[in-house]
Amino acid sequence: MDTHIQYSIREKRELIVANKSITVECPVRSRSSRKDKSNIPAIQQNSVVLKVSQDSTRDDIVTPSPFDLPSVNKSKIITRHKGTVAGKLNLPYINEVSVDDGLSPDEVNEDKKLLSLAVTSSIQPNTRKVYSLVSRMTGKIGGNGNGGAIYGELTIGSMQKIIDLMKKHTNFNKSSLFIDVGCGLGKPNLHVAQDPGVHFSYGVEMERVRWLLGMCNLNQVLDEAINQKSKEKTNIKDIIGHKCVIEHGDITDAEYLDPFTHVYMFDIGFPPKLFKKLSMMFNRSKSPYLICYHSPRVMINRFGFHVELIVQTQTSMHGSSEGHMGYIYKRVRSKPITMIKKKRLIISNNNKSIHCDPMFIPALKSSCRDLEIISKDVRQVVMSNLSCSRSTRNNIISPSK
């Protein structure tokens, strides 16, 4: 028998878990103008429903099932200020709302704003500062790449929601090692460098223009980190993390995804050939977690990733109404994979011996250097690439002397 949770977005009601209820605070609004409610059960009106699997010890969560409720105790109205909604909701489990919930389009839009407020309230000040710098440098929309819409960027709220779930279900913390396959402008890498402040944030991008834009973003962030360091007093929540490396390269040059604990990829638009290669790389690695945007039917059944689903959540993107479901997987035990000639090296990192593919060793060592040295190297790379002279009509047609 499953356990169910019900809470209301715009009325103050109880949060009910099986036979035990706890209070959740949400804003109040009169619904007297509501259209015909005759076909909607009373316990389902004004509510968003989230279905959670029985085995809560494993944190297995299934897709929310609208209007799927058992008999529950009658909800009661509580009186608290509506401004406390963001702090009291269990943020990782907030579900999307739609007209299917019996709401008018205007009410849906307002409820989505409330949900957005609840999620973004958990964003740290240093993360907001980083996104401000990125927005000033390269704008909010990804773009600048082949394929158009598939190069979009998640909103800061959606990325924060993914990270909150990673922290809750995958032990994502300051000792984690994070890789973004196809990092683009580097926003996820810069985000996790702030929250939770991972030990190593690595991004690899094959398209040169987008890699260079990501390096420009990283350069701005490192400059701000140096400015902070020169100040006498800086709030600890405002300190910008800098253990981030963005490289121009092809991920398939590696044979393993070690030493990374969390493998992230915005894989919308990845070709099947790349999926198959990534599947082989992941399966022969020790990386325990995979975060992507394709369902188990694709990742497990079609491409053979040795994983199982932990949790999933809806995300949205800048500049469009497009949204994608984000999935967080964990590795499962499987038959031993036939090893290849290229061996993983064992290196010392943070006083620990870890396996590492040779492709990632220089970047891992680079991230351990002082901030000033890292910033100087990134600035030199950016300037050398931006200052490359373009061919002009004159020097093309002029005869050599």
CORFEN-V303586 format. One record per residue. N is the residue number from 1. PHI is phi in radians with two decimals (NA if undefined). OMEGA is omega in degrees with one decimal (* if undefined). Layout:
BEGIN
n=N phi=PHI omega=OMEGA
n=N phi=PHI omega=OMEGA
END
This chain:
BEGIN
n=1 phi=NA omega=-176.3
n=2 phi=-1.44 omega=173.8
n=3 phi=-1.73 omega=-176.9
n=4 phi=-2.15 omega=178.4
n=5 phi=-2.20 omega=175.7
n=6 phi=-2.27 omega=170.1
n=7 phi=-2.53 omega=-176.1
n=8 phi=-1.85 omega=178.5
n=9 phi=-1.40 omega=-171.1
n=10 phi=-1.96 omega=173.0
n=11 phi=-2.06 omega=178.3
n=12 phi=-1.51 omega=-178.3
n=13 phi=-2.34 omega=178.0
n=14 phi=-1.57 omega=170.7
n=15 phi=-1.67 omega=-170.5
n=16 phi=-1.93 omega=177.4
n=17 phi=-2.09 omega=-174.1
n=18 phi=0.93 omega=-178.7
n=19 phi=-1.70 omega=-179.4
n=20 phi=-1.91 omega=-176.7
n=21 phi=-2.09 omega=174.0
n=22 phi=-2.25 omega=-173.2
n=23 phi=-1.52 omega=172.6
n=24 phi=-2.17 omega=-176.3
n=25 phi=-1.77 omega=179.9
n=26 phi=-2.44 omega=-177.4
n=27 phi=-1.19 omega=-179.3
n=28 phi=-1.87 omega=173.8
n=29 phi=-2.63 omega=-179.9
n=30 phi=-1.17 omega=179.7
n=31 phi=-1.99 omega=-175.5
n=32 phi=-1.12 omega=-178.5
n=33 phi=-1.55 omega=-177.5
n=34 phi=-1.02 omega=176.7
n=35 phi=-1.23 omega=-173.0
n=36 phi=-0.89 omega=-179.8
n=37 phi=-1.90 omega=-171.2
n=38 phi=-1.07 omega=-176.7
n=39 phi=-1.65 omega=-176.9
n=40 phi=-1.97 omega=177.9
n=41 phi=-1.00 omega=-175.5
n=42 phi=-1.04 omega=-175.7
n=43 phi=-1.27 omega=-178.7
n=44 phi=-1.75 omega=-177.6
n=45 phi=-1.21 omega=175.2
n=46 phi=1.12 omega=-173.4
n=47 phi=-2.13 omega=168.3
n=48 phi=-1.99 omega=-173.4
n=49 phi=-1.96 omega=176.8
n=50 phi=-2.22 omega=-179.6
n=51 phi=-1.74 omega=-178.0
n=52 phi=-2.07 omega=-177.1
n=53 phi=-1.18 omega=-171.7
n=54 phi=-1.14 omega=-174.2
n=55 phi=-1.38 omega=-176.8
n=56 phi=-1.24 omega=180.0
n=57 phi=-1.19 omega=179.1
n=58 phi=-1.65 omega=-179.9
n=59 phi=1.01 omega=177.4
n=60 phi=-1.43 omega=-176.6
n=61 phi=-2.16 omega=179.7
n=62 phi=-1.84 omega=-179.1
n=63 phi=-1.06 omega=178.9
n=64 phi=-0.94 omega=-178.9
n=65 phi=-1.96 omega=-175.4
n=66 phi=-1.05 omega=173.6
n=67 phi=1.03 omega=-179.9
n=68 phi=-1.98 omega=-172.7
n=69 phi=-2.24 omega=169.4
n=70 phi=-1.49 omega=175.4
n=71 phi=-1.26 omega=-178.0
n=72 phi=-2.29 omega=177.4
n=73 phi=-1.15 omega=-178.8
n=74 phi=-1.12 omega=-179.7
n=75 phi=-1.28 omega=178.0
n=76 phi=-2.14 omega=-179.0
n=77 phi=-1.47 omega=174.4
n=78 phi=-2.10 omega=-175.4
n=79 phi=-2.04 omega=174.5
n=80 phi=-2.44 omega=-178.8
n=81 phi=-1.25 omega=-175.2
n=82 phi=-1.18 omega=-179.4
n=83 phi=-1.19 omega=-178.2
n=84 phi=-1.56 omega=-177.5
n=85 phi=-1.00 omega=-174.0
n=86 phi=-1.15 omega=-176.2
n=87 phi=-1.41 omega=-173.1
n=88 phi=-1.79 omega=-179.7
n=89 phi=-1.23 omega=174.9
n=90 phi=-1.39 omega=-165.3
n=91 phi=-0.95 omega=-176.4
n=92 phi=-1.08 omega=-176.2
n=93 phi=-1.84 omega=177.5
n=94 phi=-1.19 omega=-177.1
n=95 phi=-1.80 omega=175.3
n=96 phi=-1.24 omega=176.0
n=97 phi=-2.02 omega=-178.7
n=98 phi=-2.75 omega=178.7
n=99 phi=-1.14 omega=177.6
n=100 phi=-1.14 omega=177.7
n=101 phi=-1.45 omega=178.8
n=102 phi=1.49 omega=-178.7
n=103 phi=-1.77 omega=174.1
n=104 phi=-1.33 omega=179.6
n=105 phi=-0.98 omega=179.2
n=106 phi=-1.14 omega=179.7
n=107 phi=-1.21 omega=176.4
n=108 phi=-1.09 omega=-179.6
n=109 phi=-1.07 omega=-179.6
n=110 phi=-1.19 omega=178.6
n=111 phi=-1.14 omega=177.6
n=112 phi=-1.13 omega=176.9
n=113 phi=-1.12 omega=178.1
n=114 phi=-1.13 omega=177.3
n=115 phi=-1.10 omega=178.8
n=116 phi=-1.09 omega=177.9
n=117 phi=-1.08 omega=-178.9
n=118 phi=-1.11 omega=-178.7
n=119 phi=-1.25 omega=-174.5
n=120 phi=-1.23 omega=179.1
n=121 phi=-1.17 omega=-179.7
n=122 phi=-1.57 omega=-178.8
n=123 phi=-1.33 omega=-177.5
n=124 phi=-1.27 omega=179.4
n=125 phi=-1.03 omega=-179.4
n=126 phi=-1.18 omega=177.0
n=127 phi=-1.18 omega=177.6
n=128 phi=-1.08 omega=179.0
n=129 phi=-1.12 omega=179.4
n=130 phi=-1.09 omega=179.6
n=131 phi=-1.14 omega=176.2
n=132 phi=-1.12 omega=178.5
n=133 phi=-1.14 omega=179.5
n=134 phi=-1.14 omega=179.9
n=135 phi=-1.08 omega=179.2
n=136 phi=-1.19 omega=-175.0
n=137 phi=-1.50 omega=-172.0
n=138 phi=-2.19 omega=178.9
n=139 phi=1.48 omega=-174.9
n=140 phi=-1.47 omega=-174.4
n=141 phi=-1.66 omega=-178.7
n=142 phi=-1.06 omega=176.9
n=143 phi=0.97 omega=176.5
n=144 phi=0.94 omega=179.7
n=145 phi=-2.66 omega=178.7
n=146 phi=-1.18 omega=175.8
n=147 phi=1.74 omega=173.5
n=148 phi=1.14 omega=-169.1
n=149 phi=-1.08 omega=-177.5
n=150 phi=-1.19 omega=178.5
n=151 phi=-1.67 omega=177.7
n=152 phi=-1.15 omega=-179.0
n=153 phi=-2.08 omega=174.7
n=154 phi=-1.13 omega=173.5
n=155 phi=-1.20 omega=179.6
n=156 phi=-1.08 omega=179.0
n=157 phi=-1.16 omega=179.5
n=158 phi=-1.17 omega=178.8
n=159 phi=-1.14 omega=178.3
n=160 phi=-1.13 omega=178.9
n=161 phi=-1.12 omega=176.9
n=162 phi=-1.07 omega=-178.0
n=163 phi=-1.15 omega=177.3
n=164 phi=-1.05 omega=177.5
n=165 phi=-1.18 omega=177.6
n=166 phi=-1.10 omega=179.4
n=167 phi=-1.16 omega=-177.2
n=168 phi=-1.31 omega=-170.0
n=169 phi=-1.91 omega=-174.0
n=170 phi=-2.23 omega=179.2
n=171 phi=0.98 omega=179.3
n=172 phi=-1.36 omega=-173.3
n=173 phi=-2.60 omega=-174.8
n=174 phi=-1.16 omega=179.6
n=175 phi=-1.64 omega=-177.2
n=176 phi=-1.28 omega=174.7
n=177 phi=-2.08 omega=-167.9
n=178 phi=-2.05 omega=174.1
n=179 phi=-2.20 omega=173.9
n=180 phi=-1.96 omega=-180.0
n=181 phi=-1.47 omega=-173.5
n=182 phi=1.37 omega=-167.7
n=183 phi=-1.32 omega=177.6
n=184 phi=1.04 omega=-177.3
n=185 phi=-1.45 omega=172.3
n=186 phi=1.49 omega=-176.8
n=187 phi=-1.09 omega=178.2
n=188 phi=-1.02 omega=178.3
n=189 phi=-1.08 omega=179.8
n=190 phi=-1.20 omega=-179.8
n=191 phi=-1.13 omega=-177.1
n=192 phi=-1.24 omega=174.8
n=193 phi=-1.20 omega=177.2
n=194 phi=-1.70 omega=-176.8
n=195 phi=-2.36 omega=12.8
n=196 phi=-1.59 omega=-176.5
n=197 phi=1.43 omega=-173.3
n=198 phi=-1.09 omega=-180.0
n=199 phi=-1.18 omega=-178.9
n=200 phi=-2.68 omega=178.1
n=201 phi=-2.04 omega=-173.7
n=202 phi=-2.15 omega=176.3
n=203 phi=-2.18 omega=177.3
n=204 phi=-2.24 omega=-177.0
n=205 phi=-2.32 omega=-176.8
n=206 phi=-1.48 omega=-178.2
n=207 phi=-1.46 omega=-170.1
n=208 phi=-1.12 omega=-177.6
n=209 phi=-1.06 omega=-178.8
n=210 phi=-1.22 omega=175.1
n=211 phi=-1.08 omega=-178.9
n=212 phi=-1.15 omega=175.1
n=213 phi=-1.11 omega=176.5
n=214 phi=-1.10 omega=177.4
n=215 phi=-1.16 omega=175.8
n=216 phi=-1.10 omega=176.8
n=217 phi=-1.10 omega=179.7
n=218 phi=-1.08 omega=178.4
n=219 phi=-1.05 omega=178.3
n=220 phi=-1.09 omega=-179.0
n=221 phi=-1.14 omega=179.1
n=222 phi=-1.16 omega=175.9
n=223 phi=-1.06 omega=179.2
n=224 phi=-1.17 omega=178.0
n=225 phi=-1.11 omega=177.5
n=226 phi=-1.19 omega=177.2
n=227 phi=-1.07 omega=177.3
n=228 phi=-1.08 omega=-176.9
n=229 phi=-1.13 omega=-179.3
n=230 phi=-1.36 omega=179.2
n=231 phi=-1.42 omega=-177.2
n=232 phi=-1.22 omega=-177.2
n=233 phi=-2.17 omega=175.6
n=234 phi=-2.38 omega=177.9
n=235 phi=-1.03 omega=-176.7
n=236 phi=-1.04 omega=179.2
n=237 phi=-1.31 omega=-179.3
n=238 phi=-1.67 omega=-176.9
n=239 phi=-1.15 omega=-176.8
n=240 phi=-1.56 omega=177.6
n=241 phi=-1.33 omega=-174.0
n=242 phi=-2.29 omega=-178.6
n=243 phi=-1.42 omega=-173.8
n=244 phi=-2.42 omega=178.5
n=245 phi=-2.27 omega=176.6
n=246 phi=-2.12 omega=-175.8
n=247 phi=-2.06 omega=174.3
n=248 phi=-1.64 omega=-177.3
n=249 phi=-3.08 omega=-178.5
n=250 phi=-1.97 omega=-176.6
n=251 phi=-1.08 omega=-178.5
n=252 phi=-1.28 omega=172.7
n=253 phi=-1.23 omega=176.3
n=254 phi=-1.54 omega=176.9
n=255 phi=-1.91 omega=-179.9
n=256 phi=-2.31 omega=173.7
n=257 phi=-1.87 omega=172.4
n=258 phi=-1.29 omega=20.3
n=259 phi=-1.80 omega=-168.1
n=260 phi=-1.31 omega=177.7
n=261 phi=-1.48 omega=-177.9
n=262 phi=-2.30 omega=-179.5
n=263 phi=-1.80 omega=-177.2
n=264 phi=-1.99 omega=174.6
n=265 phi=-2.69 omega=171.8
n=266 phi=-1.44 omega=-164.9
n=267 phi=-1.64 omega=174.5
n=268 phi=-1.16 omega=-179.2
n=269 phi=1.68 omega=175.4
n=270 phi=-1.12 omega=177.9
n=271 phi=-1.30 omega=-180.0
n=272 phi=-0.96 omega=-179.5
n=273 phi=-1.06 omega=179.2
n=274 phi=-1.21 omega=177.4
n=275 phi=-1.00 omega=-178.3
n=276 phi=-1.13 omega=177.8
n=277 phi=-1.15 omega=179.5
n=278 phi=-1.12 omega=178.0
n=279 phi=-1.09 omega=178.6
n=280 phi=-1.12 omega=179.4
n=281 phi=-1.10 omega=-178.2
n=282 phi=-1.15 omega=-175.5
n=283 phi=-1.15 omega=179.8
n=284 phi=-1.61 omega=179.2
n=285 phi=-1.68 omega=177.9
n=286 phi=-1.85 omega=-177.9
n=287 phi=-1.00 omega=-173.2
n=288 phi=-1.45 omega=-173.1
n=289 phi=-2.32 omega=179.3
n=290 phi=-2.28 omega=178.8
n=291 phi=-2.15 omega=-176.9
n=292 phi=-2.68 omega=-172.8
n=293 phi=-2.26 omega=173.3
n=294 phi=-2.21 omega=-173.8
n=295 phi=-1.29 omega=176.9
n=296 phi=-1.00 omega=179.1
n=297 phi=-1.03 omega=179.7
n=298 phi=-1.46 omega=-172.4
n=299 phi=-1.23 omega=-175.6
n=300 phi=-1.64 omega=-174.2
n=301 phi=-1.26 omega=-174.9
n=302 phi=-1.51 omega=-172.8
n=303 phi=-1.85 omega=168.9
n=304 phi=1.33 omega=173.5
n=305 phi=-1.15 omega=179.5
n=306 phi=-1.50 omega=-176.0
n=307 phi=-2.47 omega=169.6
n=308 phi=-2.38 omega=-175.6
n=309 phi=-1.31 omega=174.2
n=310 phi=-1.71 omega=-174.1
n=311 phi=-2.73 omega=176.9
n=312 phi=-2.45 omega=-179.1
n=313 phi=-2.68 omega=179.4
n=314 phi=-1.39 omega=177.6
n=315 phi=-2.24 omega=177.7
n=316 phi=-2.29 omega=-173.0
n=317 phi=-2.19 omega=176.8
n=318 phi=-1.20 omega=167.7
n=319 phi=1.35 omega=179.5
n=320 phi=-2.77 omega=176.8
n=321 phi=-1.51 omega=-178.6
n=322 phi=-1.17 omega=176.6
n=323 phi=-2.47 omega=-178.9
n=324 phi=-2.40 omega=174.6
n=325 phi=-1.39 omega=176.9
n=326 phi=-1.69 omega=-176.5
n=327 phi=-2.11 omega=175.6
n=328 phi=-2.01 omega=-176.7
n=329 phi=-2.00 omega=170.4
n=330 phi=-2.18 omega=-178.7
n=331 phi=-1.17 omega=173.6
n=332 phi=-2.07 omega=179.3
n=333 phi=-1.18 omega=-178.0
n=334 phi=-2.56 omega=177.6
n=335 phi=-1.14 omega=179.4
n=336 phi=-0.98 omega=178.8
n=337 phi=-1.56 omega=177.3
n=338 phi=-1.08 omega=-177.3
n=339 phi=-1.33 omega=-179.9
n=340 phi=-1.86 omega=-176.1
n=341 phi=-1.12 omega=-178.9
n=342 phi=-1.26 omega=-173.9
n=343 phi=-1.68 omega=170.1
n=344 phi=-1.29 omega=177.5
n=345 phi=-1.66 omega=176.5
n=346 phi=-1.78 omega=-178.5
n=347 phi=-2.15 omega=177.6
n=348 phi=-1.65 omega=179.2
n=349 phi=-2.50 omega=179.6
n=350 phi=0.98 omega=179.2
n=351 phi=1.12 omega=177.3
n=352 phi=-2.26 omega=175.2
n=353 phi=-1.64 omega=-176.9
n=354 phi=-2.30 omega=173.8
n=355 phi=-1.39 omega=-177.4
n=356 phi=-2.64 omega=173.6
n=357 phi=-1.18 omega=-178.2
n=358 phi=-0.96 omega=-178.4
n=359 phi=-1.10 omega=-172.4
n=360 phi=-1.72 omega=-175.2
n=361 phi=-1.09 omega=-179.5
n=362 phi=-1.03 omega=-179.3
n=363 phi=-1.16 omega=179.5
n=364 phi=-1.09 omega=177.8
n=365 phi=-1.18 omega=-179.7
n=366 phi=-1.10 omega=-176.6
n=367 phi=-1.22 omega=-178.5
n=368 phi=-1.52 omega=-179.0
n=369 phi=-1.37 omega=179.0
n=370 phi=-1.19 omega=-178.4
n=371 phi=-0.98 omega=-176.5
n=372 phi=-1.09 omega=-179.7
n=373 phi=-1.20 omega=178.8
n=374 phi=-1.07 omega=-178.9
n=375 phi=-1.09 omega=180.0
n=376 phi=-1.12 omega=-179.8
n=377 phi=-1.16 omega=179.4
n=378 phi=-1.12 omega=179.8
n=379 phi=-1.10 omega=178.8
n=380 phi=-1.13 omega=178.3
n=381 phi=-1.11 omega=-179.4
n=382 phi=-1.10 omega=-177.2
n=383 phi=-1.14 omega=-179.0
n=384 phi=-1.17 omega=179.6
n=385 phi=-1.40 omega=179.9
n=386 phi=-1.36 omega=-176.1
n=387 phi=-1.60 omega=178.0
n=388 phi=-1.07 omega=-176.5
n=389 phi=-1.24 omega=176.9
n=390 phi=-1.58 omega=177.8
n=391 phi=-1.19 omega=177.5
n=392 phi=-1.91 omega=-178.9
n=393 phi=-1.07 omega=-176.6
n=394 phi=-1.17 omega=-176.0
n=395 phi=-1.39 omega=174.5
n=396 phi=-1.48 omega=-174.3
n=397 phi=-1.62 omega=-178.8
n=398 phi=-1.22 omega=178.7
n=399 phi=-1.24 omega=178.2
n=400 phi=-1.28 omega=-178.2
n=401 phi=-1.75 omega=*
END
